[in-house]
Amino acid sequence: MAKKQNTEKPFDTLTFEQAIERLGDIVQKIETGQVPLEESLRQYEQGMGLIGHCRKILLDAERRIERIGENVQPAAPSNAASEEPDESEDEDADEALF
């Protein structure tokens, strides 16, 4: 009997979206109950590997977001003052109208 070749991509080459899609496929196969026990176990193991891969991607994304946040410079106080209108300027403008 010829052994079935595994043509599936290794987990580390999958994007987050691809891994989630494959997880959905695995859940659907297992929930139907139409696959033999041994195949269900194999699918379960593969699903756990995919979950680990997704967690790693999310952790890496979280770290990247934290690094980006660390590189953001706080706004200088002079910028905040220039964004808010000066009340004395408003009064001068009102006086000029009359």
N, C-alpha and C positions, 0 to 999 in steps of 0.2 A: 504494500500500500504506500503510495507516494505521500510524503509529508507536505502539508500546505505551507507555502512560503508566506512569510510575514511581510506584506508590502506596505504596512502602516509606517508613518513617519515616527522617528524617535520623539519623545515628549519635548526635548529641549529645542527642537526646531519649530514647534507649533507656536502660533500666536495665542494670546489669551482667548480670543474669539473662536479660533479653531478648536482649542482644548475644550471650551465650554460646549461647543457643538458636538464634539465627540462624546463628552460626558452625557449629554442629552440622549444620544443614540444608545449608549450603554444602558442607561436607566430604562429606556423604552424596551430594549431587548430583554432585560432581566424582569421587568414588570409584566411582560406578556406571559411569562412562565412557559414559553414554548421552546426554550433552549435547555439542553441537558444540564444537570447539576455541574458537571466538570466545566462546561463552557460558561455557566453562570459565575463560577468561582474565578475563572480566567478573566472574564469581563470585569468582575468586581475588583480584582487586583489591578487591572489596567485603569479602572476608574479612580482608584486610590492614588495611583501614580499621576494621573492627570490632575487630581485635586492638589497634590503636592506641587506640581508644576505651576498651577494657577496661583497658589499661595505665594510662591517664589516671585512670580511676575508682579503680583500686587505689592509685596514687600519692597521689591526694587523700585516700583513706581512711587511708593510712599517715601522712600529714602530720597529719591530724585526730587520730589516736591519739597521736602524739607531743605535740601541743598539750595534749591531755587529761592525759597523763602529766606534763607540765611544771606543770600547775595543781594537781596533787595535793600536799598538804602532808604532810611526813613526820610520823609520830606522835611526840608529845612523850615524853620519857623517863618522865615521871610516869604516863602512860597505860600504858606497858609494865609498870611496877612494880605498878600496881594490878591488872593482869590475872593476875600470878603470885602465888600465895598466899605470905604471909610465914611463914617457918618458925617464928618466935617465937609467932605467933598459933596455930599448930597445937599447939605445946607447951603453951601456956596452956589450950587446949581439952582436951588430954589430962589435964592436972593437975586440971581442974575435974571430970572424970569420976570421979576417985579420991578 
